[in-house]
């Protein structure tokens, strides 16, 4: 690869890394798995870099698929003894932490494809066409996935008011990082 292409790739990765990590995390729900998914997607993107017209959409599709694939790996089925222990929900006096926990629980109740569609559309502000391109489906299917995901999210929240500003979600997604 030429030096200017390598530099362009580095700049692209630097500008997109946070967004890609958040997309992977919101898809699979685990920071370590998300990191692996992003790394695998970027390794596959590098040799194709010069041939792509829209590398941003291509890499988001790759990250989405890699995050789903990482959760299907055989070693992911093995569970530690700590995973069998129930999570005890304790209200924190800090409102941000409390909302972060409620949002995470609500998002985990949404199926992965619908959760990804909601994240792409409303958190990463992609258009319906770009969301459909990342999910590799038609615009109508992407629209229905977003709609069903939002309905499931509302159902999971049970009418509770939740602050879903980009700041609160950004704090939530960066909390573990």
VEXKOL-927437 format. One record per residue (C-alpha): residue in three letters; x, y, z. Coordinates in steps of 0.001 Angstrom, whole numbers, plus 500000, padded with zeros to 6 digits. Last residue first. Layout:
REM VEXKOL-927437
ALAXYZ
...
END
This chain:
REM VEXKOL-927437
UNK486157501759528441
UNK483545500599530926
UNK481807503938531353
UNK482310505076527759
UNK479082503536526487
UNK477075504912529398
UNK478625508357529342
UNK477922508527525613
UNK474368507366526251
UNK473897510155528791
UNK475498512744526522
UNK473621511561523430
UNK470397512271525270
UNK468307509276526214
UNK467085510403529637
UNK464699507658530662
UNK461072508094531608
UNK459565504810532629
UNK456682503633530440
UNK457584499981530794
UNK461244500407529886
UNK461229496995528259
UNK458078497848526281
UNK459622501098525067
UNK462766499212523991
UNK460645496553522266
UNK458771499270520376
UNK462051500987519469
UNK463463497717518156
UNK460289497005516191
UNK460443500428514523
UNK464165500195513812
UNK463781496705512353
UNK460763497877510333
UNK462723500786508853
UNK465679498537508071
UNK463350496089506331
UNK461789498886504292
UNK465218500245503351
UNK466204496818502040
UNK468789494655503768
UNK472553494421504214
UNK472485495695507820
UNK475104498325506976
UNK473368499223503711
UNK469957499388505403
UNK471347501767508016
UNK472864503872505232
UNK469508504080503441
UNK467648504804506664
UNK470051507660507371
UNK472746507208509986
UNK472528509234513190
UNK475009507088515204
UNK472604506882518138
UNK469247506995516371
UNK469668505039513141
UNK472745502927513781
UNK471809502237517417
UNK468195501409516552
UNK469285499067513736
UNK471846497412516012
UNK469222496817518692
UNK466885495369516054
UNK469585492984514852
UNK470597492034518412
UNK467104491387519797
UNK465984494015522372
UNK465999492873526023
UNK469690493809526324
UNK468758497384525421
UNK466354497655528369
UNK468907496279530828
UNK471571498646529487
UNK469212501606529680
UNK468239500793533256
UNK471898500432534287
UNK472895503690532575
UNK469934505461534153
UNK471091504419537607
UNK474673505377536889
UNK473640508807535623
UNK471351509408538597
UNK474182509031541106
UNK472622507778544319
UNK472993504266543066
UNK470103501871543209
UNK471308498320543657
UNK470529495636541125
UNK471940492307542172
UNK473141490295539231
UNK472444486630539726
UNK475418484271539998
UNK475679481844537089
UNK478170484089535280
UNK480527483901538254
UNK481015480165537724
UNK482504480891534326
UNK480617480190531152
UNK481722478319528076
UNK479530479257525152
UNK481931482055524183
UNK484589479426523508
UNK482474478046520679
UNK482269481388518805
UNK478739482631518212
UNK479139485870520209
UNK482144486778518058
UNK480075486277514905
UNK477500488899515979
UNK480245491411516714
UNK481970490530513430
UNK478761491120511484
UNK478215494558513010
UNK481894495431512628
UNK481896494417508958
UNK478746496400508230
UNK480228499411510007
UNK483441498913507991
UNK481583498990504694
UNK479498502012505650
UNK482575504081506517
UNK484608502672503608
UNK482234504234501080
UNK483917503963497635
UNK486134501051498519
UNK488953499702496351
UNK491849501459498110
UNK490987500041501547
UNK490440496404500572
UNK493698495159502118
UNK493045497143505341
UNK489354496303505793
UNK489914492699506901
UNK492264493761509699
UNK489848496566510580
UNK486961494099510954
UNK488987491759513158
UNK490065494633515412
UNK486503495936515691
UNK485145492486516582
UNK487900491836519119
UNK487260495178520837
UNK483522494448520920
UNK484136491030522461
UNK486174492676525195
UNK483591495422525721
UNK480608493063526026
UNK477025493857525034
UNK477124492315521536
UNK475503494927519285
UNK475820497962521573
UNK479463497076522123
UNK480154496693518407
UNK478474500000517569
UNK480271501728520442
UNK483649500398519319
UNK482962501469515733
UNK481981505009516764
UNK485045505399518953
UNK487349504076516213
UNK485970506154513325
UNK488251509221513335
UNK491413507334514234
UNK490609504520511805
UNK490066506993508967
UNK493248508897509796
UNK495248505661509788
UNK493683504580506484
UNK494473507955504900
UNK498069507658506106
UNK498354504157504673
UNK496897505365501387
UNK499403508257501307
UNK502283505833501942
UNK501249503473499180
UNK500000500000500000
END
